[in-house]
Amino acid sequence: MRLTIIGTGYVGLVAGAGFADFGNQVTCVDIDSGRINALRRGEMPIYEPGLQEVVLRNVALHQLRFSTSTEDSVADADFVFLAVGTPSNGDGSADLARVLAAARTVAEALTKPCVLVVKSTVPVATGDKIADVMRRTCRHKVAVVSNPEFMKEGDALSDFMRPPRIVIGLEDQWARPLLESLYSPFLRTNHRILYMDRRSAEMTKYASNAMLATRISFMNELSHLASAVDADIESIRQGVGADPRIGNKFLFAGAGFGGSCFPKDLRAILKTASDHDVNLGIIREVERANSRQKRFLGDMIIAHFGGALAGKRIAVWGLAFKPKTDDVRESPALDVIAMLRAAGASICAYDPEASENARSVLGDEIEYASEMYSAAQGADALALITEWPCFRRPDLSRLRASMRGAALFDGRNIWTPEETAFHGFSYQGIGRPHGHSKDAQGMLSA
């Protein structure tokens, strides 16, 4: 089949590579000529494990190509996918300008009937607006379909190639067998393709992200109570997650969530609810709880030093909003760094992939280390914010020898109070008992 995908961000590029890998002829389109030229050279605009290999393989097989011309690329396409960004407006609503502009360009360029698939995350009834554009502008029959994407950054390719479910919202039933044919190679072992009306599919995306965000914020709220009553949120998480009715996913207390999806999608669904006079009190509190949580680690560090961080050097491990990505959008690390700098501290940070993207936001306000232990050299404290695998089992003896102070702040609860105290550290996690060795207490009071 001939597919055109408009937008080469996480969703568009991963979807293009995945569809091509199953033998389709795919053209990925972007108006950013620099990005397209880089892709033609085999350079990825994002860090996503395994993506480069799949892209290069399918380019070599002539099943995947890149273009800046939407008009030329969609003319004879069987499917056109919209995968452009929908950033937040000032009032929290999703900015649909790029989606609607792309739809108009597609409508003007098509030379045959087509299935137009919306993969961009869009508010309920956006498909109706796009369908109206098609009716007014296009001479050919077009089925407008909502097909939201649920892949995770850092594991996006696996999620796309082996989806736990595929949600398809459509009004034009003639498109259903075409979509069945397109997706059948992805569903040989798990035929979970869910058909529904278009508005329900659009809302399913927001509801899914709001539910996952709620689980995270629920555990973050409980972590404060755990600290107050001298309990351990990690033990609580294991006990709660062992209930098969609840499950163990997205129950990790930490420094708060960020990224390009959860914060933006919470704002968008709250704006939709407000427009329809519906009170989504739980989701609104999830948003507020996360805003508080993203400051919690910074407050913890500042309190540890009595509010005065002038002359203090703080090492930060992790800048991306989650591991296995270089995405720093709304990363908790940015909030923590801003708080520490405002309190007078100097910062040296290390991230395996996200340092350049962080530099585009922070500039030279902080130092960027090329290696995790060099970031901690001479530091009075270390804050772990992103749980990259390389941080899970550090050489604590080496780390202690390189640091000036002995304070560890674990924003993801990947260490234990016992092991850090054994190596002379003062440890604080999120909702966990403190770890203080005698040596660490003596060094901290000296």
Protein Blocks (a to p, Z undefined) as FASTA:
>chain_A
ZZddedjbfklmmmmmmmmmnopacddddfblklmmmmmnopafbdcehklmmmmmmmmn
opaccdfbfklmmmmpcbdcdfbdcdddfkopacfklmmmmmmmmmmmpcbdcddddfbd
cdehklmmmmmmmmmmpmbdcdddddddfbdehilmmmmmmcfbdcdddfblmlmmmmmm
mmmmmmmmoccdcdddfklmmmmmmmmmmmmmmmmmmmmmmmmmmmmnopafklmmmmmm
mpmklopghiaccebpedjklmmmmmmmmmmmmmnopacfklmmmmmmmmmmmmmmmmmm
mmmnnopaghiacddehjbfbehiabfghiaklmmmmmmmmnopacddddfklmmmmmmm
nmmmbccdfbfklmmgopabdcdfbfcfklmmccfklmmmmpmblcdcdfkopacfklmm
mnopacddehiacdddfklmmmmmZZ
